[in-house]
Amino acid sequence: MKYNRVLLKLSGESLGGNSGRGLDEESLAAYAKEVAEAVKSGAGVSIVTGGGNIFRGLSGVGKGFDRVKGDQMGMLATVINSIALSLAIKAEGVEAEVFTATPMEPFAKYYERDTALALLERGGVAIIAGGTGNPFFTTDSAAALRAAELKADALLKGTRVDGVYNADPEKDPSAVRFSSLTFSKALADNLKIMDTTAFALCRENNIPIVVFDINHKGNLLKIVKGEEVGTLVKE
């Protein structure tokens, strides 16, 4: 086992299936199966989801929403996604609990690091919703923060492409994929891997980032076992 404990970052759009909107039952079931396989192999898995399939705070600002209220709506969207994902994971026979960055009982437990760690240590999945609990911070930043708090060996960013490229592979067929990168190289080349706050948190806490295709069956298990999948970013 290369990574004994990981934090998986999922975009909200990934939970919406092909449309990227709402919640797609097949996508939820597929991701839950991937997570369950990794947990049953002995890896500790925590998860942070985005909320863009339901509401994206910044897009709301362009339509006249106050930024703070818009971000709060986005945080609530991540709670809905997290509850749905927890049910799908439980259906795979793995314990899963949703924690929120701000008090939200009875919908979920208020996040407290030691409680989440205890869940991971007994083989459960901690799904941490509500971003950081503050506006102006992305769910990427929340993922990096929770990865540091929970002493994750790596932050795994599940995307719809198979790694980091020197250009957008969906627009440029000649784009080249990196098998590995340093944080310095990624910053120098302005590669959009995660937002700068998240990136800085991972770099300062020596947490490698693996960017990979979450929709390719078995990838999550391969990564925790040490197989080369996607792009590894580290110093």
C-alpha positions in Angstrom: 0.0 0.0 0.0 1.6 3.3 -1.1 -1.0 5.6 0.5 -2.5 4.4 3.8 -4.7 7.5 4.0 -6.0 9.7 1.2 -8.4 12.5 0.8 -10.5 12.3 -2.4 -11.7 15.6 -4.0 -14.7 15.2 -6.3 -16.3 18.0 -8.3 -20.0 18.5 -8.0 -20.3 18.2 -11.7 -18.9 14.6 -11.6 -21.8 13.7 -9.4 -24.2 15.0 -12.0 -23.2 12.5 -14.6 -23.0 13.4 -18.3 -25.0 16.6 -17.8 -23.0 17.7 -14.8 -26.3 18.8 -13.2 -28.3 17.5 -10.3 -27.4 14.0 -9.0 -26.9 11.0 -11.2 -27.6 7.7 -9.5 -25.3 5.7 -11.7 -22.4 8.1 -11.1 -23.0 8.0 -7.3 -23.1 4.2 -7.3 -19.9 4.0 -9.5 -17.9 6.4 -7.2 -19.2 4.6 -4.1 -18.0 1.3 -5.5 -14.5 2.8 -6.2 -14.3 4.2 -2.6 -15.5 0.9 -1.1 -12.9 -1.1 -2.9 -10.1 1.2 -1.7 -11.4 1.1 1.9 -11.7 -2.7 1.8 -8.1 -2.9 0.6 -7.1 -1.2 3.8 -6.8 2.5 2.8 -8.4 5.3 4.9 -10.5 7.5 2.7 -12.0 10.9 3.4 -13.9 12.9 0.8 -14.6 16.5 0.0 -17.1 17.3 -2.8 -17.8 20.4 -4.8 -21.4 21.8 -5.3 -21.3 23.0 -8.9 -23.9 20.5 -10.0 -26.4 22.3 -7.9 -25.2 25.9 -7.4 -21.9 27.7 -8.0 -21.3 30.8 -5.8 -19.2 32.7 -8.3 -21.7 32.2 -11.2 -24.4 33.5 -8.9 -22.4 36.7 -8.3 -22.7 37.4 -12.0 -26.4 37.2 -11.7 -26.6 39.7 -8.9 -26.1 37.5 -5.9 -24.1 38.8 -2.9 -20.8 36.9 -2.9 -21.1 35.8 0.7 -24.6 34.5 0.3 -23.7 32.9 -3.0 -20.9 31.0 -1.4 -23.1 30.0 1.5 -25.6 28.5 -1.1 -22.7 26.7 -2.7 -21.7 25.2 0.7 -25.2 23.9 1.2 -25.0 22.3 -2.2 -22.0 20.3 -1.0 -24.0 19.0 1.9 -26.7 17.7 -0.4 -24.0 16.0 -2.5 -22.3 14.6 0.5 -25.4 13.1 2.0 -26.2 11.4 -1.3 -22.7 10.0 -1.6 -22.8 8.7 2.0 -25.9 6.7 1.2 -24.3 5.2 -1.9 -21.2 4.2 0.1 -23.3 2.7 2.8 -25.1 0.6 0.2 -21.7 -0.9 -0.6 -21.4 -2.1 3.0 -19.0 0.6 4.2 -19.6 2.9 7.1 -19.9 6.6 6.0 -20.5 9.7 7.9 -21.1 13.3 6.7 -19.5 16.1 8.7 -20.1 19.8 8.1 -17.8 22.8 8.6 -20.7 24.7 10.3 -23.2 23.1 12.8 -26.0 21.5 10.8 -27.5 18.8 13.0 -29.6 16.7 12.5 -28.5 16.6 8.8 -24.9 15.9 9.6 -22.4 16.0 12.4 -20.4 19.1 13.1 -16.8 18.4 11.9 -14.3 17.8 14.6 -11.0 16.4 13.5 -10.5 13.7 16.2 -14.0 12.3 15.5 -13.3 12.1 11.8 -10.0 10.4 12.5 -11.6 7.9 14.7 -14.1 7.0 11.9 -11.2 6.6 9.4 -9.3 4.4 11.8 -12.2 2.0 12.2 -12.6 1.6 8.4 -15.3 4.2 7.8 -15.4 7.1 5.2 -15.5 10.7 6.4 -17.2 12.9 4.0 -16.6 16.6 4.9 -19.1 19.1 3.5 -19.7 22.8 3.7 -16.3 23.8 2.3 -14.2 25.6 5.0 -17.3 27.2 6.4 -16.2 30.5 5.1 -17.0 32.5 1.9 -14.2 33.3 -0.6 -12.7 29.8 -0.2 -13.1 27.1 -2.7 -13.8 23.4 -2.1 -10.3 22.8 -3.4 -9.0 24.8 -0.5 -11.3 22.9 1.9 -9.9 19.6 0.5 -6.3 20.7 1.1 -7.1 21.9 4.6 -8.9 18.6 5.6 -6.0 16.6 4.0 -3.6 18.4 6.2 -5.7 18.1 9.3 -6.4 14.4 8.8 -2.7 13.7 8.0 -3.5 12.3 4.5 -0.6 10.8 2.6 -2.0 12.3 -0.6 -4.8 14.5 -2.0 -6.4 12.7 -5.0 -8.2 15.0 -7.4 -10.7 13.0 -9.4 -11.4 14.6 -12.8 -12.7 13.7 -16.2 -9.3 13.7 -17.8 -6.4 11.3 -17.1 -4.0 13.8 -15.6 -2.4 17.2 -16.0 -1.6 18.4 -19.6 0.4 21.3 -21.0 -2.8 22.5 -22.7 -6.5 21.6 -22.5 -6.7 18.0 -24.0 -10.4 18.5 -24.7 -9.6 21.4 -27.0 -6.0 20.7 -28.2 -5.4 17.2 -29.5 -1.6 17.7 -29.4 -1.7 18.4 -25.7 1.0 16.4 -23.7 0.3 14.7 -20.4 2.7 15.0 -17.5 3.3 11.7 -15.6 4.8 13.8 -12.7 5.5 17.4 -11.9 7.0 19.5 -9.1 4.9 22.2 -7.4 7.4 24.7 -8.7 7.0 23.6 -12.3 3.2 23.6 -12.1 3.3 27.2 -10.7 5.9 28.4 -13.2 3.8 27.0 -16.1 0.6 28.3 -14.6 -1.0 24.9 -14.9 -4.5 25.1 -13.4 -4.4 22.1 -11.1 -6.1 23.5 -8.0 -6.6 27.1 -6.8 -3.5 28.8 -5.3 -4.6 28.6 -1.7 -5.1 24.8 -2.0 -1.9 24.4 -3.8 0.1 26.4 -1.2 -1.4 24.3 1.6 -0.4 21.1 0.0 3.1 22.3 -0.8 3.7 23.7 2.7 2.5 20.5 4.3 4.3 18.2 1.9 1.1 16.6 0.6 1.4 15.2 -2.9 -1.5 15.8 -5.3 -2.6 13.1 -7.8 -4.8 14.3 -10.6 -6.5 11.3 -12.3 -9.6 10.2 -14.2 -12.1 9.2 -11.6 -14.4 7.7 -14.2 -11.9 5.0 -15.2 -12.9 1.9 -13.2 -10.3 0.8 -10.7 -8.2 3.9 -10.8 -8.7 4.8 -7.1 -7.6 1.4 -5.9 -4.6 1.4 -8.3 -3.4 4.8 -6.9 -3.6 3.7 -3.2 -1.7 0.5 -4.1 1.1 2.5 -5.8 0.4 2.1 -9.5 1.2 5.0 -11.7 -2.1 6.6 -12.6 -2.7 10.2 -13.7 -0.2 12.9 -12.8 1.7 13.1 -9.5 2.5 16.6 -8.2 5.1 16.9 -5.5 8.4 18.6 -4.6 
